[in-house]
Amino acid sequence: MALTGGPGAGKTAVLEMASRILCRHTALLPESASIVFGGGFPRRPDDVARRAAQRAIFHVQREIERLVEEDARTPLAVCDRGTVDGLAYWPAAPADFYRELETTRAAELERYEGVVHLRVPPPASYNHRNPLRVETPEQAEAIDQRILAAWAGHPRRVIIESEPDFMKKAQRAVWALASFLPACCREHLSLVAIDG
């Protein structure tokens, strides 16, 4: 399952909330771009560097997901972004992205049972505190639109609009994530008090 959305949409905060209430069998996977850029991968605006960064992010994402896939103790994962997100940052046509990464759009969409998309907030509410976030509010909105387009057609996608009250948005997102859990993992959620 993928939790996605543009920069500053609240994915990290939602995953933090989710970690407190989702079943212990659910793995919450970190954002690959944060791993790559936080580890010192060059971050330049030219097309060569953007392609290299997105290839690295794609392969880190795949390996993090594979770690869970091969671990029988963790039957379910919520990913902070998915492989399809890279398309929003790719400097060429979508077909070029999939060809370069030796995959197809259908194959990548099929990897995720569900997708929860958090929309970015309006410019006045955009959070600049993350040191890895380099986008302006306008760039974040444009990326969010490209991510929406990249995931279009996924059969189980939930879009969570931005709200003045972030907690309401986050609560809706956590419940959307929980809706994809197997019944056995949802049973304890009725005991958790989350308004929404």
C-alpha positions in Angstrom: 0.0 0.0 0.0 1.3 3.5 -0.8 0.8 6.8 1.0 1.5 9.5 -1.4 1.1 13.2 -2.2 3.1 16.2 -2.9 5.8 17.7 -0.7 4.4 19.0 2.6 1.1 17.1 2.3 1.6 15.5 5.7 2.7 12.0 4.9 5.3 11.8 7.7 2.8 13.0 10.3 0.1 10.6 9.1 2.6 7.7 9.2 3.5 8.7 12.8 -0.2 8.6 13.8 -0.7 5.3 11.9 2.3 3.7 13.8 0.4 4.1 17.0 -2.8 2.4 15.9 -2.2 0.0 13.0 -1.7 -3.7 13.7 1.8 -4.8 14.7 1.9 -6.9 11.5 2.0 -3.7 9.4 5.4 -2.4 8.4 5.7 1.4 7.9 8.4 1.9 5.3 10.4 5.2 5.1 10.5 7.5 2.1 13.3 6.4 -0.3 14.0 9.9 -1.4 14.8 10.9 2.2 17.2 8.0 2.4 18.9 8.8 -0.9 19.1 12.6 -0.4 19.7 12.4 3.3 22.6 10.1 2.6 24.3 12.7 0.5 23.2 11.8 -3.1 23.9 14.8 -5.3 20.8 17.0 -5.7 21.1 19.1 -8.8 18.4 20.5 -11.1 19.9 19.3 -14.4 18.2 16.4 -16.3 21.2 14.0 -15.9 21.2 14.4 -12.1 17.4 14.2 -11.9 17.4 10.9 -13.8 20.2 9.5 -11.7 18.4 10.5 -8.5 15.1 9.0 -9.6 16.8 5.7 -10.7 18.4 5.5 -7.2 15.2 6.3 -5.4 13.3 3.7 -7.5 15.8 0.9 -6.7 15.9 1.8 -3.0 12.1 1.7 -2.9 12.0 -1.6 -4.6 14.6 -3.1 -2.1 12.8 -1.7 0.9 9.5 -3.3 -0.4 11.3 -6.5 -1.2 12.6 -6.7 2.4 9.0 -6.8 3.6 7.8 -9.1 0.8 10.4 -11.7 1.8 9.7 -11.5 5.6 6.8 -13.8 6.4 6.4 -12.0 9.8 5.3 -8.8 8.1 2.5 -9.5 5.7 1.5 -5.9 5.0 3.5 -2.6 4.4 2.5 1.0 4.1 5.1 2.8 2.0 5.9 6.5 2.3 5.5 7.0 -1.4 5.7 4.3 -4.1 7.7 3.6 -7.2 5.2 5.4 -9.4 5.9 8.7 -7.5 9.2 9.0 -9.4 7.3 9.8 -12.5 6.4 13.3 -11.0 10.1 14.1 -10.8 11.2 12.5 -14.1 12.5 15.1 -16.7 11.1 13.2 -19.7 7.9 11.4 -20.9 6.3 8.7 -18.8 7.2 6.0 -21.3 10.9 7.0 -20.9 10.6 6.5 -17.1 9.3 3.0 -17.4 11.6 2.1 -20.2 14.7 3.4 -18.3 13.6 1.4 -15.2 12.8 -1.7 -17.2 9.2 -2.0 -16.0 5.7 -1.0 -17.1 3.1 1.3 -15.7 0.7 -1.6 -15.2 3.3 -3.6 -13.3 4.1 -0.7 -11.0 0.5 0.1 -10.2 -0.2 -3.6 -9.5 2.5 -3.6 -6.8 0.2 -1.6 -4.5 -3.0 -2.9 -3.2 -4.2 0.5 -2.3 -3.1 4.2 -2.6 -3.9 7.0 -0.3 -3.1 10.4 -1.8 -2.8 13.4 0.6 -3.2 16.7 -1.2 -0.8 19.5 -0.5 -2.0 22.5 1.6 -2.5 26.0 0.2 0.7 28.1 0.0 -0.1 29.9 3.3 -0.1 26.6 5.2 2.9 25.0 3.5 5.5 23.7 6.0 9.1 24.6 5.3 10.6 23.0 8.4 11.9 19.8 6.7 15.5 20.4 5.6 15.2 18.0 2.7 12.2 19.9 1.3 13.5 22.3 -1.3 10.3 23.0 -3.2 8.3 26.2 -3.0 4.6 26.0 -2.3 3.9 26.5 -6.0 6.4 23.7 -7.0 4.8 21.4 -4.4 1.4 22.0 -5.9 2.7 21.2 -9.4 4.4 18.0 -8.1 1.2 17.0 -6.4 -0.7 17.4 -9.7 1.8 15.2 -11.5 1.6 12.6 -8.7 -2.2 12.6 -9.1 -1.8 12.0 -12.8 0.9 9.3 -12.3 -1.4 7.2 -10.0 -4.6 7.8 -12.1 -6.4 4.6 -12.9 -5.3 2.7 -9.8 -8.5 0.8 -8.9 -8.2 1.4 -5.1 -7.1 5.0 -4.7 -8.4 7.4 -2.0 -7.7 11.1 -2.3 -7.7 13.1 0.9 -8.1 16.8 0.3 -6.3 19.4 2.4 -8.1 21.0 5.3 -7.5 24.0 7.6 -7.5 21.5 10.5 -4.7 19.2 9.7 -5.8 16.7 12.4 -9.0 16.1 10.5 -7.1 15.4 7.3 -4.7 13.1 9.2 -7.5 11.2 10.8 -9.3 10.6 7.5 -6.0 9.4 6.0 -5.3 7.0 8.9 -8.8 5.5 8.5 -8.3 5.3 4.7 -5.1 3.3 5.3 -6.8 1.1 7.9 -9.6 0.3 5.4 -7.0 -1.6 3.3 -6.0 -3.8 6.2 -7.2 -7.4 6.4 -10.2 -7.9 8.8 -8.1 -9.5 11.5 -5.9 -6.4 11.6 -8.8 -4.0 11.7 -10.6 -5.6 14.7 -8.6 -3.6 17.3 -9.2 -0.3 15.5 -12.7 0.0 16.9 -11.1 0.4 20.3 -9.1 3.4 19.2 -10.7 6.7 19.8 -10.2 8.8 16.6 -12.9 11.2 15.7 -13.6 11.5 12.0 
